[in-house]
Amino acid sequence: MRAVFLLAFFFVAALGARASDEADFPREVERQTFELINQFRAQDGLTPLKWNDSIAKIARAHSRGMADGEVDFGHDGFGDRVDQMKALIARFGGAGENVLFTSQLNDVASRAVQMWLHSPHHLRNIRGDYNLSGIGVWQAKSGTLYFTQLFLKAAAPANSP
């Protein structure tokens, strides 16, 4: 009886670890994608972007909406996301957005960045005069990953006379 209990305990523990790993996968993809974007910016002579959790939360909500089919894939609602960022960041100086979806999960962060780098509009955002960013990745039930990267320029505070 004790052996059955221990076996059941290990089975439940293994399922819990697997569920946790699956839940952490999109966050790990976000981190990897962000690092790769900053590596590209550094190679291009640009200052690195600073991660912002609040911006990532806004990006993640858009990715979730696309993954769940609540909103169409694309930039609809970008103005609303900009308004949310304006409410969070003092001295707002501009924003950009990249979106992407892919079902190719091998080396997915690298694949996503390469696809953005080969698109003039997305590349312009990556090279843009921004200093804050957040990436939100959400996985649809089908397995497809949806990405949103928001870019923000937070102006430096004006010097006092």
N, C-alpha and C positions, 0 to 999 in steps of 0.2 A: 504494500500500500504506500509506504514511504517513497519507494522508487517511482511510482506513478505520479505522486505529488511533485517530486523533484523534477521529473520529466516535464510535467505540465508547467511548472514554474519557469524552467529554462525556455520552453516553447513560447510562453507569454512574454518573457523578457526579450527573447530574440525578435518577436513581432514588434514590441515597443521600440527596440533599437532601430529596426528597419523603418518603422513609421517616422521616427525622429530623423533618420538619415534622409528619407524622402522629403521631409518638410524642410530640411536644411539645404537641399540641393539648389533651389532657386536663389537662396541667399549667397551660397558659395559662387554661383554663376554671376551674380551681381558684383561680388567682390573681385572676381577674376576679370570681368569685363572692364570694371573701373580701373584696375591696375594696368590693363593693356592699353586703355585709352590714354592714361597718363604716361606710359612708356612711349607711345607714339608722339605725344605732345613734347616730351623731353627730347626725343630724336629730332623733332622739327624745330627745336629751339624755343619752345613755348613753356610758360610756367605751368606747373601741375595744377589740376583742379583739386579743390578741397571737398571731401565728402561731406554731405549734409543729410542727416537722418530725416529731417522734416521734408526735404525735397524728395528723398527716396520714397517716403511714405506716399507722397502725392503721385509719383511715378508708378509705384506699385499698384495703387488704386486704379490707374488707367490701364495698366497691363492686365489686372484682374478683370476689369470690365470687358476688355477685348477677348480674353481667354474664355470668359463665361458667356460671351455673345450678347452682353448687355449693351455694348456699343460696337459700332463697326470698327474694323481695323483702320487706323489712320490717326489723323490729327484733330478730328472733331472734338471740340471742347477744350482746345489748347488755351483759348482766352480765359476760360474758367480756371485752368491750372495755373496760368500766369497770375490771376487775381489771388489765388491761394498763396502763391509764393510771395507776392507783394505784401500780403498781410503778415507774413512771417519774417521777412528780411527788410531791414531798414535800408534806405538809400538804394532802392532797386534801380538798376541801370540797363536792363534788357534780359531777354530769355530766348532760348531755342529748345528744340525737341527733336529727338530721333526715336523712331519706332521700328520694330522688326518682329517678324515671327519666323520660326524655323522648327521643323520636325527632325532635323539632323542633329542629334544630341552628342555625337562624338566631337570632343574638343569644341564644345558649343560656344564658349566665350570667345575664343580665337576666331571661330567662323563668323560670329556676329560682328566682331570688330572689322574683320576683313571685308565683309559685305558693306558695312557703313563706309569704310575707307575708299571703296570703289564706286561710291555714289557721290557725285559732286555736291548735292545739297547737304547730305549727312556729313561729308568731309568738311564742308564750310562750318558747320556747327562744332565739330570736333576741334577745328583750328580756331574757332571764334574767340573773341575777347571776353571770355567768361572766367570766373574764378571759383564758383561753387557748382556742384553737381550732385545728382543722386540718380541711381538706376533702380528700376523696379522690374523684376522678372516674375512672371506667373505662369504656371503650367496648367494647360487645359486638360480636361478629362481624357482627351485624345492623345495626350503626351506632348503636343506642340507647346513650345515655349514662346511667350510673348514678352518683348522687351520694350521698355520706355526709358530713355535717358533724357533727363531735363538738365539744361544748362542755365546758369544764372550769373549775371554780372551784378555783384553787390559793390556799389561805389564806395570808395574810401571816405571816411568822414572828412568834412571840410576842416581845414586848419582854422583855429580861432585867431583873430587879429591880436 
